[in-house]
Amino acid sequence: MNVYLIVILAYFTLVTLISVLTRKVASRSAADFLIAGRNLGLIACAVVVAAEWLGGMSTIGVSEQAFTTGTLQPILYNISTAVGMIIIGFTVAKHYREKNVHTVSEMLEHLFGSKARFYSAIAFTLAYITLAYVQLQTCASVIAPLFGISWMNAVLISSVFITIYTYIGGMHAIAITGMIHVFTMFTGIGIALWVGLDKIDGLSALSSRMIELGSPHNFYNPFSAGYVYALSLILGGVLGGMAGQASIQPIFAARDAKTARNAAILSAFIVAPFGIMIALLGLIAKTGMFFDTTTITNPKMVLPFLMTTPEFIHPVLGGLALSGILAAILSTVGPVNFAIVTIVTKDIYHGIINKEAADKNIVDTARRLVLLVNIITIPLAIFIHGAILEAAYVSYAIRSIGAIVIILGIYFRKRISAEAVWFAFTAGTLAIGATIIAKQLHWINLNETLVSITVAIIFIVIGNLYRKMKDKK
């Protein structure tokens, strides 16, 4: 067995063992399983929030886009996310925690009533299923070259591990392993970047080489590959977090409102640097100094390929870097899949189907949903292809609708009606689906995030007018 596999399997074993050790605590109640008993301290909460963002999109997705475009534009994903978390800290974090909610849709029910919870829960479920299969793809993109197996088998193996990891320990396991993941990813990726910059003689040499390969002279400028796509990254990052169940769930689990606020702000200073590190590694791979870039038929594989190239890095350090990549992916896969489980369990099962459900029934339902979510995402991960960041921003587009109505509901409650919320979620989600279909048919080339925000605002206005008409009758 090669060194890479030994290091990776050791890490997988550690994560699984931790999940097993947290099983007893996670099984005590629905609150323990879903939100860690609302007892996360500042560091734990901040690290888990950051860990959710530093996943497959921050690793495989950012390196893929940096390699493909030859620019640093993908760092906008992490930077805008970091800005978004700071804004969340100063605005909605304390409101979420003070309401003692389990989900974003439950918060919307407090603001706008039960119908808002239902419509938003359906939309958020679709958003996170999209994100879940994308995260599964990123995990498979690392597993496939390591084991020398097919894409389908890599997806299946990844799904089995993710199911075990999430099923056993719930939010407690996600919190504890999240801290280990962040340490591993910064250590592994940090060493790989230091090795890479040393071998290519620093950033100035990297700049010269990229320009030789046809990158724009201002390729360090994150807007150099186009302003429309850059704007979608910024809006998605800033707005996506405010209604992002996976990133907000640790805030729900914070010890108190002050901890929730400070953890959101602190997480930003973990998220931003990591994206820059990964993007630089994508550009280092693009130089072609360590392998023939024409052999890369799938840009998703570029980061794992670089870490398994002996000419670039020693196998032991490469194995550590790969563990860092997988740590990043796992730190997001757990919260993303668990977000779906929490939304469906609390908003649909407990909120609509069985409002009098006993605590044990809620936990049992959540565990069954862990299995169901993974079964649903497997075929999506196998058969749907496309750039990881672009696919993931379908999820951000839906969550941006939630961000708009959450802000309006908390700070401008009299200016938005319940009908406006239903209209915004329904029309915005349908518009995103129509945009995706139209792009596939090459009819238009609009950005999903910009479409969802525009349509949501229009239908908020229409919903308010509709409510005024009803009130006059």
N, C-alpha and C positions, 0 to 999 in steps of 0.2 A: 504494500500500500504506500502511495507517495506521501510526501511531507504535507502537502496541501490538505489532503483528506484527513490525515491524522489530526491536524490543528482544527479543522472545521468540525469533525465529529466530536472532538473533545469539547468544543464550545456548545454544540447542540446538546450534548449529554448534560452539561452544566445547567443550561437553561431549563431543560426538562426536569432535572432533579429539583431545581428551585420551585417549579410549578407544583411538583408533588408535595413538597414540604409546606406549601401554603394552602393545600387543599382543605385541611380541617378548618382553618380560619375562614376561608372563602365560602364554606358551606353553612356557616352559622345562620345567615339571613340573606334576604335579597339585597339589603343595603351593603352587606359585607361583600357579596359576590359582584355586584354591579358598580359600587362606588367606594369600595375599601372602607366601609364604615364611616365615611366622611372624617377621616383622621390623618390625612396626608399633611406633613409639615412643609415648610417653605422649600427646602432643597429638593425633597422628594417630588413635590408637586411641580416645581419648575423643570426639573430634569425629565419627568414623565411627559409634560407638555411639549418640551423640546424634542424628546425622543419620537413623539408621534409625527412631528414635522420632518425629522431627519431620517426618512425612509427611502423607499425605492426611487421616488422622484428626485430626492436630494443626492442620490448616488448614481444609479443606473440612468435615470432620466436626465439629470444635469450633464453627466459625462457624455451621454449620447448626443445631446444637443450641442454641446461644446465641440465635440468631435465632428459633427455634421456641418455646423455653421462656421467653425474656425474662429469663433468669437467668444467673448465672456458674457454675452447676453443672458445665458441661462442663470447667472447668479442673481438675477432679478427675482427669481422664484424664492430664494432664501431671504434676500434683503427685504422684499416686500412683505414676506411672511413675518419677519422680525418686527418690521414697522407695525404690522397689523396686531401683533401680540402686545406691543407697547400701548397701542390705542385701546385694545381690549382691557388691559390692566387699569387704565385711567377712566374707562367708561363702564362697560357692561359686566366686568368680572364680579364686582361686589353684589350687583343685582342678582346675578345667577346664583351665587352662593347664599345670599340672604333668603331667597325664595325656597331653598332646600329642594330643588327640583332634581330629577334624574336625567332629563333630556331637554334639548332646545325646544322641542314641540310642547313639552309640558310648560315651559316658560311662556310660550305663545298662548297656551290656554289661559294662563293667569291674566294675560293682557287682552286677549280677544275672544275667548270662549272656546268651547269644545270642538266646533267645526274647524277652527284654525289649527288646532292640534292634529286633527285627522288629516286634513289636506297637506299640512307641512310634513307629517310623519311619512306619508306615501312618497312625497317628493324627496325627502332626505334618505329614505330607504333606497330609492333608485340611485341617488347620488353616491351613496356609500357602497352599493353593489358594484358600481362602475369603478370606484376607487379600490375595492377589494380585489377584483380580478386583475387590475393593473399591478397591484402590489404582489400578487401571486406570480405574475409574469416576471417581475424583477427578481424574485427569489429563484425562479426556474432558470433565468438567464445566468445565474451564478452556478447553480447546481449542474446544469447540462454539460458545460465544458469540463467541470471538475471530475464528474463520473464518466464522461464520455458516452452519455446516453441521449436518447431522442428528446425532443422538446416535450412531447406528451408525457413520457415517463418522468421527466424533471418536474413538470407541473403536478403530477400525481404524488410524487415523493414530498414535494414542498407542501402540498395541501394536507397530507397525513400528519406531518410534523406540526404544522400550524394549528390543526384541529386539536391535537393532544395538548399543545402548549396553552391554548386558550380555554379549552374545556375544563382542565383540571383546576387551575388556580384563580380564574376570574381576574378582577381588577387588582387584587393583592399581588398576584404573580406578575401582572403587567407593570406594576409600580416598582417592585424589587428588581426584576430583570431589566427594566428600562434604565435604571442607574448603571447596571453592569454594561448594558449595550452602549450607552453614551461614552463611558470610559474606554471601552474596546474600540469603538469607531474612531474616536479622536486619536488614540494611540496608534492604531494600525494605519489609518489614512495619513496621519501626521508624519510617520516614519517614511511611508511611500513617497509623499510629496518632497520631503527633505532629500531623499535619495535621488528622485527625479530631477529636481532643480540643481543638485550638485553635478549630476552627470551631463546635463545640457549647458552647464556654465551660467546658470542664473536666468533671471527674468529677461534681461536684455537680449541674451542669445535666443531665448524662446520667441521673443518679439520678432527678431530678424528672420528666424526660420519660418514663422507663420506668415509673414509678409511675402516671403519667397514662394510660399505655397498658394498665394492668392487671397489671403485674408485681407480685409480692409486695413489701411494704415492706422486707423483708430480702433482696432479690434478690441482693445481693452475697454472701450466705451460700451457699456451694456445696451446702448440704444443703436449700435452700429449695424445690427441686422434687421432693422425695421421698427418703426414707432408703433404701429398698430398692435403687433404681437407683444411688444414691450409693455404697452398699455394694458393688455389683457393679463399679462403676468402680474403687473402691479395691482390692478383692481382685484384679481382673483386672490392674490396673497393677502391684501389688506382686508377685503370683505369676507373671504372664505372662512377665516378663523372665527369670526364673530358668531357664526351659526354652524360651526363645524363640531358635530357631536364628539368625534374622536379627540380633538384637541381641547374641547371644553370639558369633557368628562373628568379629567384630573382636577379641574377647577371646582366642579361640583363636589369632588371628594376632598377638597381642602379643609383644613381644620376650622377655619373661620373666614370671614369676608376679607380681612386684612391680608391673610396668607394667600388667598385667591388672587387679590390684586397684585401683590408683590411677586408672586410666582409667575404670573403672566408676563410681567415686565422683565424679570430675570431671564426667562426662557429665551427672550429675543437675543441676548448676548451669547447664547449657545448656538442658536440656529444660524445666524448670519455668517460667521467665519467658516462653518463647515461647507457651505455651498461654494465659497471661493476656492477652498482646497480641492474639492472634487472637480470643478470646472478647469482648474489649472492642470490637473492630471489628465483630463480629456484632451486638452491642447498638447500636452506632452506626448500623449499617444499619437496625436495627429501629425507630429513632426516626422514620423516614420524612421526615427533613429534607432528604434529597438525592434521593430518588426515591419514587414511589408503591409502597409495599410490597405492595399488592394485585396488582401486576403480576408478582410473584415466584410462579410456580406450582410451581417446584422449588427448595426451600430450599438444595439443593446448589450452586445457581448464585449465591447471595447475595454471597459474597465476590468472585468475578470480576466480578459486575455492579456492585458498589460501586467497584471499581478502574477500571472503564471508564466511570464517570459523571463527566463534566467538571465538574459542579457540586461534586463532592466533591474531586477531585484532578486536577492537570494531567496530560495524557496521557503525558508523558515519565516523571513520577514514578509514574503509574499503571502504565505499562509495566514500570518497575523493580519495583514491588510485585507485579505478576503474575509477573515472573521469580522473585521470592522465593517465591511460592506454588508455582510449578512446580519450583523448586529443592528445596523441601521435599518435594514429591511424588516427584520423581526420586531424592532422597536415600534414600527408603524403598523405592520400587519396585525399584530395583536389588538391595538386600540381600534383600528379600522373595522376589523371583523366584529369586535366587541361592540362598536358603535351600532352596527346593524342589529345585533342581538338586543342591545338595550332599547333601541327605538321600537323594534317590533314587540318586545316583551312588555315594556311600560306603556307605550303609546297606543298600541293596537290591541294586544292581548289583555293587559290589565286595565287600560284606559277605556276600551270599548267592548271587547268580547266578554270578559269576566271581571267586572269591577270589584267583586267580593272575593277574589282569589286569595287563598291562604298563602302565607310567605313561602312555604315549602313548594307549593305549586308554581309560584313565580320563578323560583330558582330552578326547578326541574324543567320548566318551559324554556328558560334561558339556555340551559345546557343542551336541550334538544335542538334549539335554534343554532347553536354553535356548529352542530353537525350539518344542519340543513344549509346554512350559509356557505359552507365549504363545498357542499355538493353542487350548489347553484353556480359558484364561481369557477369550478373546474372547466366545464365546456367553454365558458366565456374566455378564460385565459388561453385555452388551446386554439380556439378558432378565430378570435378577433385579433387582428394585427393593426399596428399603427404606432406612431411615436408615443412614448410613455407620457411625457409631459402634456402633449396635446389631448390624449385620451383622458388623463386625470383632470384636465380643466373642464371637462363636462360636469364632473362633480362640483368643482368650484363655481361653475355657472349657476347651478341650482342653489348652492349654499349662499351665493351672493344675494339671491332673492330674500333668503332668510335674514341675512345681515341687515338689509334695508328695512324690513318690517320690524325687526327687533329694535333697531335704533329709533325708528319712528314711534314704536309702541312705548319705549321707556321714556323718551324725552319729549315727544310731541303727540301724546296719546289722543288728544282731541282732534288731531288733524288726519287721523286714519281710522277708518271703520273696519269692522270685522269682515264685511263684504269685500273691502279692498284687499284684505289679506288673502281670502280665498281666491279671488280673481287673479291676484299677482302670482300665487303659487301655481295655479292651474294653467294660466296662459303662458307664464314664463317657462314652465317645464315642457309644455307642448311646443313652444317656439324653439326650445333647444333641440328637441327631437326632430322637428322639421328642418332645422338648420343642418343637423348631421346628415339627414337623408339627402338634402339638396346638395351638400358638398360631395357626398358619395356619387351622386349623379352628375357632378360637375356643372350644376346650374348656377350656383353662387359660391363665393368663397368668403363668407362672413365669419367672424369670431363668435363662438358660443357665449362667452362671458359678456361681451358687449351687447349681444342680442338679448340675453336674459335680463340684464340690468335695464335696457331700454324698454323692453316689453313690460317688465314688472312695474316700472314707474308709470307707464301709460295706463296700465290696468289698475293701479292704485288710484289714479285720478278717476277712471271710469267707475271703479267700485265705490268711491266716495260720492260721485254724482248719483249713482244708483241708490245709495242709502238715503240721500237727500230727497230723491223722488219718492221713495217708500214712506219717508216720514211725513211728506206733505199730503199723502192720501188719507 
